[in-house]
Amino acid sequence: MKQLWQTLFKKITVGQRMQVQYVSANALREVEQKVNATPSLPVPSLKQTLEKYLRSVTPFSSEADLELTKNIIENFSRKNGAGEELQELLVKRAKGTNNWLAEWWLDTAYLGYRDPLVVFSSPGLVWPHTVFQNVTEQLVYTSNLISAALEFNEKIEKDLIPQEMSGKDPLCMLQYKKIFGTHRIPKKPKDLLQLQDPQNVSRNIIVLFNNSIFSVDVFEQGSRKPLSAGHFLAILKDIVEQGSGDSGPGLGVLTTENRDNWADVYEELKKDETNRRNLEEYVEKALFVVCVDQHLDTGKELHSNTKCSKLLLHGFGGSKNGSNRWFDKTVQFIVGAGCDGVGVAYEHSPAEGGPIGVLTDFVHYRLKDAPKELEPQTNYTKPKKLSFTISPAVSAAISLAKKRLDCLNEDLEVIGLTFPYFGKNRLKTAKISPDSFIQVAIQYAFYKTHKQPAAQYESGTLRKFTEGRTDIIRTCSQEVVDFCKTMTDRMASPQQKHEALRKAIQAHKEYATEVINGRGVDRHLLGLKLLAQANDMALPDIFMDKSYKKSTYFQLSTSNVSSHCPIVNNVDFRYNLCFLIQVPTKCDGFMVYGPLVKDGYACCYNPRDESINFGTSAWRTCSYTDLNEFVSNLEQGLLEMESCLNVPALNSKL
């Protein structure tokens, strides 16, 4: 089979942004066959969307507000009204593209987003706890990691990853082509997403050590055959020797800045020819980044899950390991020293977490069988230490970025924990969805903590459709709120609690099914809103209504990182992904990121057979939230809900 990355090259202009996208295939016909394996993203019925929307805002609306919302919806959907006009425009747009949402979503949710990537956009995926007794063990592990990642890259390039499925439906596989060699370049007013040039595929990776940046050639001369793990061990030892002593300038901390600030400094950096060449020829073209960290003294004892979460999210700030990063690269492997932790941070704009999770599982299982000792090879191309000219303006920007990242570290409270009392096996035995059960538990924890419901965001995959990303599963239904009220009602009987739980879980499952089949609310409304703005129309009242604002103020941001997709053997690994999965990880890990709003929580989870891993966060400077109480209520709520499973239902089964 010829190598991929050679055939199709397209440029898409969106507003002031040029997105360069390369889609690899053996031939144009083969690309079309792959794309056509999944249908185009449908445009939902406006009537059905508005009906679902009205039901979803009910928990947040007073009777008066709800009546006003009904009138606004009626006016919006009337014949020859704004809704009908916008719907016709959306249907017309959909006829001319495989996915009417894809470019809009990339532009709106990611490239136009100006807040820092770190914490706000880029998740950390915590791997199973790993301890290194010395630097050699750390470097051997890192060498094997690089080899495994390059093996996975080879499978992507040669199309050796089997078609993933959700039940009997194929999932779009195009995101796999974007996880290696992709770089997000800071620009104003929108960033640029640069994918691999199929005529000049990446041959290097970037390794960061002690705040210095090194370029490493990873293939044998004249071929795409990766070097051996023994070669990488020799190279890493060379890097540690070169990088020891005085710390490097910490240029990578600039990638944690506000995107406009970073864009200004980026242009300043590139005024120097050596800087420009280092950035364009080595950093931007690299397949991925590997961060070899030095031991952290955090000043206090932290649970290993919490410590690793912070290491991956922000490196404990700019004055710690946060400067030993490059967050603009899609895949960034982070290998902490000692017992600090290991995992991956990923830049979210080119892909959802699904392919990253599959990569994680692949690398993890390779590492389990990898040799614990390696013989360093002597015949290798020396790593190139990238030297940058740091002007006074850039130096000042680095200092400021470090201080801001230190503040972010201090403000973000993170708790990683394992709930040990039961896992998905117990829930499956009761014939209920583990995901729905945990989603309801998260809402219940918020309700117990704050005595009111919260808008809850769960990502539901749209990969059943070509170039599909996500839509929102609105967990906080009236049924879920009724369950929370029933559970906190001292007069409610066990049977009433059981019945309320059954209804809450069923409501979540039904909404989730609608979402993953392209009939969600939020992306449809987003499309209508963007069309109104693009056509200089007055923004319809539905988008300024109090109910809309409350229902989209997501105080709970959640993600499921569970998996039903084990790797079978060295070459032939097959996946059957649960429809809710965004970051499938079979290994004992979990994801973590920051809350969407200042007075909210982030809650990621990985249901395992006999336990559940959680990665949670909240802002310390917010007096409303209390992460410790929320986590305590989450654990207690799960136990209370599990006890409901033992109670016979009134008239039905869970």
N, C-alpha and C positions, 0 to 999 in steps of 0.2 A: 504494500500500500504506500502510495506517495505520502510525503508529509503534508499535513494540513497547513493552514494559515497561508495559502497561496492564491486563492482564486478570486474571492469576492471582496471588493473594497468600495465602500460608499461613504459619502460625506453628506451630513445633514446640517442645515443651517436653521437654527431656532433663535429668532430675535437677534440679539447681539452676540450669541454664542455659536461657535462652530464645534460641533461634536464630531470627532473623527472616530468612526467605528469600523472595525475590520471583522468580518464574519468569515471564518475559515471553512473550507470544504475541499473535497477532491475535484469537484466540478460544480458549475452553477446548478446543474440539474440535481445533483446530490443535495446541495443546500436547500433547494426548493422542496425536495422530498422530505427533508428533515423538518422544515418549517411547516409544511402542509400536514405533518403527522398530528399537529395540534390545530384546532380551529381558531379563527379570529376571535378577539374579545367581543362579546355581544354588547349591544346597547340595551339595558333593561327597559322594561315598560315604565313610562313615567307614572302611570296610575299606581302600579304595584310598588314602585320606589317610595312614592309619597305616602302610601298606606303603611308601609313598614316604618318609614320615618316618623309618622305620627305616633305609632305605637312605641317607638324607641324613646321619644321625648317625654312620654307620660310620667315616668318616675321623677322627673326633675321639674315638673310644671304644676303650678297651682291651678285651680279650676278656671280662674279668670285668664291666666296665661295660656292654658290649653285651649280655651275657647277662641282666644285671639289667634293662636297658631292654626286652628282649624279654618278660620276665616282667611288667613293669609294663604294657606294651601289651596283653598277653594278658588281664590282669586288667581293664584299662580297657575292653576291647572285648567282654568276656564278656556272655552273654545276661542281660538285666535289670541290667547293671552301670551304672556312672556314665556311661560313654561313650554307651551306647544311650539313656539317659535324656536326656542333654544334646543328643544328635543329634535326638531327637524334638522337644525344645523349639526347637531351631534351625530345623527344618523347619516347625514351626508358625509361628514368627516370619516366616520367608520367605514364607509364604502371604499375609501381611497387608501386604506392602510390595514395592515394585519392587526394592529393594536392601537385604537384611538387614544389610549391613555399613556402609552409608554413614554413618548417624548415629553409630554406635559409633566408626568410624574418625575422623570429624571430632572427636569428643569426646575420644577416647583419645590419638590421635597429635598433635593440634594444640591445640584450645582448652583442654584440661586440662594441657597441657605448660607447666611453670613456668620452665624455663631461658630465657635470652634468645633472641629470634628471630635476632639477628645471629650469624652463623657456625654456630650449632647447628641452625637451621631454615630460614632464608631464604638461598637460593642467589644467587650473582652470575652473570650471563650476560654474558661478555666479548664485545664486538663487535670487528670488524676494527679494527686499529690506525689511529687517526686523529690527525693532528697539526694544531694551530691555531697560526698565526703570531702572532695577536693576539686580543684580546678580541672584536673585531668578528666575526672568523671563527667564534669559538666561539658567539656569539649568533646568527649567521645559521644555523649548523648546528642549534642548539637550536630556532630558530623553525621550520625545515623539519621537524624531528623532531616538534614539537607538531602541526603540520598533518597529518603522516602518521599519527600516533597517533589523531587525531580522525577522520580518514578511515576508519581501521580500526574505530573505535567506531561510526561511522555504518553500516558494513557489518554489524556485530553487531546494532545496533538494528533494521535493516531486513531482517534475515535474508538477507543477500547472500553469506554464506559458504557455499559448496556443502558438501553432505554429505561428510564425510571417510570413507574406507574403509580397512580392513585386508584386502587381497585382495578378496573378494566380500562381506565383512561390513561393515555400516555401524558407525560408531563413535558413541557418545553425544556430543552436541554441547552439552549443558547447561552445561558448564564455561565456555564462551565468554560466557555471560550474567553471569558472576560476576567477570570480571577487571577491569572498569572500575566505578568508583563503590563499590567494596567496601572496608570498613574493619574492622580487628580492634581491638576496644575492650578494654582491660585490665580484668579483673574477677577477683574471688575467689569461689570456688575455680577457676572456669573463665572464660575470656574469652568475649566476645560477638562474633559475626560479623554485621556489619550490611551488608546489600546495599541496592542502590538501591530507593527507594520508587517504584513505577511511576506513582504519581500526582504525583510531585514529583522528576523526574529531574534528575541533576546538571547544572549549567551552568558550573561553574568547575573549575579545576585549582589546585594549590598549587605555587608555585615557591619554593625555598629558595636564598638567596644570602647568604654571609657570616654564616651562623647566624641569619638573620632569615627570617621566614615571610611570604609574600605570597599573597593570593588573586587569581586572574586569571579574569575572565569571558571565555569562549572562543567564545561564540555571538553572532550578531547579535540585536539586540533583537527579542523576540517570535517567534523562529524557532529551529530547530535547525541553521541553516547556520553552520558554523564561520567565524570571522574568517580573514583571509588571513595568510600567512606574514609579509607586510610589517607587518601590525598587530602580530603577535607580536614582531617585531624591535623595534618602537617601545616596546612594553610592557617587553620585557626590558632595553632601554637605560634605561628609566625605573627599573626595579628596581635595576639596577647603580648608578645615580646615587643612589637613595634609600638603598641598603644599603652603599655604600662608606663608609669611615671606620671608626668603632668597630664591632667585631663585635657581633652580636646575642647574646641570652642563651644560645643553643644549646639551646633547649627540646627539639629533636628527639633529642638524645642520650639522653633518658629512655626513648625507644622501644627502646633497646638494652639496657635493664635486665632483670633477673629480673622475670617477669610480676607476681608478688605485690608486689614493691617498686614497680613502675610503677603498679600498680592503686591503691596507697595514695597516691602522689603525684598521680595523675590525679584522685582524689576531692578532694584538697587544692586542686588547681588550680581545679576546677569550683565551689568555694565562692564564688569571685569571679564575678559575673554576666558581666562582659566576657569573662573567660576561657572561661566556659561557652559563651557565644554564639559565640566564635571557633572553639572546638573543634567544637561541634555543627553550626553553620551553614556553616562554611567548610572546615575540615580533614576532618572525617568524611564530608562529602557530596561532596568533590572527586572528579572522575573518576580522576585519577592525580596523581602527584607528579613534579616535575622539579627536580633538584638541579644548580644551576650552581655548579661548584666553582672555587676559586681555586688558583693554582699551588702544588704541593707541593714542599717541600724535604725529601726523605726522608733526607738525610744520607749516602746511599750509592747507587751505581749499581745499578739493577735492570733485568733484561730487561723489555721492554715488556709481555709477557704476564703476568709476575709482578706488575709494578707495577699494572696495571689490575685484576688479580684482587684485590689487597689494597684498592684503591680502592673496588671494588664491595662487597666483603665487610664492611668496617668503616671505610673512609675513612682508614686508617692511624691509627685511634684517636681518642679524644675531643678531644685537643689539636690534631688536624689537621682533616680534613674529616669525621670521624665525627659531629660535632655538626650538620653541614649535611645532615641526613637525617630521614626520617620512615618508619621501618620498618613501621609498622602499616598502611600503605596497600598494597594488593595489588601495584600496578605503580608502580615508582619508577625513572624514567629518570635516569641519572647522567652528566653531561657534564663531564669533567675539563678543566682548562686545559692549554695547551701540548701536551705529549706524554704526559699522565698517563693518558689512556684514556677510553673511552666504553662504556656498557653499561646493563644493567637489573638491579636487585635486585627480587626478588618475594617477597611474603608467601605462604606455601605453603598455608594452610588452605583457601581456597575452590577451588583448582584445582591440577592437576598442571602440569608445565612445558610440555606439548604446546601449549596455546593461547598461552602466553607465547612459545614458540619460533616459532609461526606469526606472531604479532604482530611479533617481532623480524625475521623475514625480510621481512615486508611493509614495515616502516619502513625497513629497510636498503636495499631496492631502490628505494623512493621517494627516499631520500637520495642514492643514486647519480646519479639524474637531476635532482635539485633544483638550482636556481640557486645559484651560489656568491656572488652579490651580490643584495641586496634593497634596495628603496627603502622606508624606514620610512614608515608611514602616520600621519597626524596625528589622524584622527578615531577615537579609541578611548577606552574607559572606563579610567580610570587604575587600575593595580593597587592593591589595598588591603593596606597593610602591617598585619599583625595584631600589635597590642600586647598584651602579657600582663602582669598584675600578678604579680610574682615575690616571694612571701613568703620569709622567712628559711629556712623548712623546705624550700621548693622549690629555693631557691638552693643549699642544702647538698646536696640530692639531685642537682642538676645537676653539682656539683663531684665528688661521689662517682661518678656514672655516667661522667664523663669519665675519671677515674682507672682505673676498672674496664675501660673500653674500651681505654685505653692498654695495660693489662696483657694484655688479650686479643690485641691487635695484636702485642705482644712475644712472646707464647707461641705463637701460631699461625704455623708455617712454611708458606709457600706457594711452589710452583714451577709456573709455567705454561710449557709447552714445545711445540714442534712436532717430531714425529718425521718426518724428511724422506725416508726411504729408500724407502718404498712406502706405498700407501694401499689403499682398498677395491677399486680396479680390479685390482690384483695378486691379491687374495684371491678376487675373483669369477672371475677367469680360472682359478684353481685349483678353482673350483666349491665353495667353502666359505663359510660365513657370516662376514662381517667381525666381527659382534658376538661370536659364539662364539669366534673366534680371539683377539680382544683380551681377552675375559673370561678365557680360559685363560692368556694372557700375564700378566695382572695377578696371578693366583694363582701363576704360576711366578716372578714377580718377588719376591713375598713369601717363597716357599719358598727361593729363592736367598739372600735376605737373612737369614732367620731359621731356616732348616733345618727347618722344620715347616710344615704347612698352616694356613690360617686360614679361619674362617667368612666367607663372601663374600656380600654383599647386592647384588643387582641388581634394580632396579625393573622389573616387568613390567606393562604396562598392562592394566586390566580395562575399558577403554572400549568393548569389544564389548557391554557390558551397561549397562543404564540406571543413571545416576549412578555408574558404575564409576570407581574410583580405581586402586590398584595392589595387587599381591601380590609376594612375594619369589621371585625366581629364585635358588635355592641353587646357586651355581656350583661350590662345592667338593664335587664328587662323588668317589667312590672312583676313577673313571676319570681324573679330573683329577689327583688325587694320584699315581696310578700313572704318569701322564705326567711329572709333576715328578720323580719318583724315577728314571724311565728316562732323562730328559734329563741328570740329574746322575750317572748311572752310567757311569763311564769304559769299562766293558766292553760297554755296549749298542751294537748296530750301528745304522747309519743307518736301516735298514729297520725295526728295532724301535722307534726313535724316531718314525718316520713312522706306524707302526701305532698307537702309543700316542697320538699327536696326533689321529689319526682317531677313535679311540674317545672321547677326551676331548671333542672338538668335537661328536660325535654325542650324547653324554650331555647336554651343555648344551642342544643344540637340542631334544631330546626333553622335557627338563624345562621349558624355556621355553614350548614348545607347550602343555604341560599347564597352565601358569600362566595364559597369556593366554586359555585357554578355560575359565577358572573352576575349575580342578582343582588349585590350588596347596595347599600345606601350611599356611603360616603364618597366613593370614587365617582359615582354617577352624578351626585350633586356637585362635586368638584369640577367635573367636565362642563356642566351647565354654567357654573359660576365663571370659569375661565373663558367660555365662549361669550358671555355677557360682557366681560371686560375687554376681550379682543375686538368685539364689534361696537365698542363705545356705547353700550346700552346702559341705562340706569340699573344699578344692582337691585335685583328683585328683593322685596321685603323678606322673603323666606330666609335670606342669608344675614339679615340684620335683626331677626326676631330673637327675643330673649331665650326661647326654648332651644333654638339652634345653637346659640352661644353656650348655653349650659351643657347641652348634650355633646358638644365637641370640645369641652374643656376637660381633657382627660386627666383626672387626678390619679388614675391607675393605668400605668402602661405595662403590659404583660407580654410575655413570649413563652411558648412551649418549646423546649429543646429535646423532647423525647424522640425515640427512634425504634422502629421495628425492622431495621435493615442491617443485619450483620454482614460483615465481609466473609465470604465463603472460603476463598483460597487466593492464591497468588495473583491470578489473572482474572478469573471469572467471578466478579462479585455483583450480586443482583439486589435491587432495592424495590420495595413496595411501600411507598411512603404514605403514612397517614395524612389525610387531607389538611390537617391543621398545622403540620410540621413546618417550621421555618428554619430551624437549625438542628437537623437530625444528628444526634450523637449517641452512639451505643455505649461509648466509654463513660466512665464515672466522672462526668464533668458538668458544667452549667455555664450559662451566659449571664453577663451583668452589664448594665449601662445606667445612665442617669435618668431621673424622672423627666416627663415631658413638660411639667409646669412646676412653679416654685413651691406650691403647697400640695405636692403630690408624691406618689411613690412609684418606683419601678420594681417589678416583681417578675423575675424569670424563673422557670422551673424545668426540671428534668425528671419526669416520673420513671423510676427504675422498678425492677420487679418487686423489691421488698422495702423500698425507701423512696424518698423524694428529695432531690437537691433543689435548693432555692438560692438565687442571687438577688438581693434586695438593696435598695438605696433610697435616700431622702436627703433633703438639704438641712444642715444643722441650723442655718440662719433663719429658718422658718419656724416660728413659734407654734404654728398649727399642727405640724406633723410630729410624730414621735415614732421613730423607726423601731425602737426596742419594744414598745407596746404593740405596734402593728405586728411585728414578728411573733410576739408572745400570743397575741390573739389569733394569728394564723395557725400556729401549732395547736392551740386549744380548740379552735374552730374545726380543724380537720378531725380531731378526736371526737368532738360532739357529732359531727356529720357522719362519721363512721359508725357511731352507735345507732344512728337512725336506720342504718342498713339492716340491723338485726330485728327491727320492728315490722311486723306484717302491715302491709298497706291496707287502706280502707277498702278499695275496690280494684286495685291495680298492682302491677309489679313494676319495680324499677327496671 
